[in-house]
Amino acid sequence: MMKRVFPLGVMLLSLLLVSCGGTAVTGNNTSLSNKWRIQVSEGAKSTGSLVFRITPDGQASTDVSVGIVEGARENKIASVIRDAFRAQLPPDGFHIERDDGEDVLVKRRGDTPRFALALISSTVKSVRIRLDKE
């Protein structure tokens, strides 16, 4: 009788997906940068929300909540993320724009310090979010 062995990477990815409500989150989101790229992959297979945390160096964190509807595709999700960041962050502190359709760029403005960006929760199934500092 043959014993099945699952690679450690498969088990860790499964745990990540379960802990994020089905949304895969990848990327370095604990260090500081002057610009972050939020990459959206896959469409939403459920209605839910994404909650991002933005933390300027030496300042209080701000959580940005983003409502996503079932069936939304990558480009629509990126537009909704962009609009939520624009509505919930000070416009004199941050510039937010879409790039390549499915990406969102979050850039500091003026005297705003470098900042960390993290996806802290998700209840949306199948959407994958990757955070990259630039």
Order of alpha helices (4+ residues) and beta strands (2+ residues): alpha-beta-beta-beta-beta-alpha-beta-beta-beta-beta
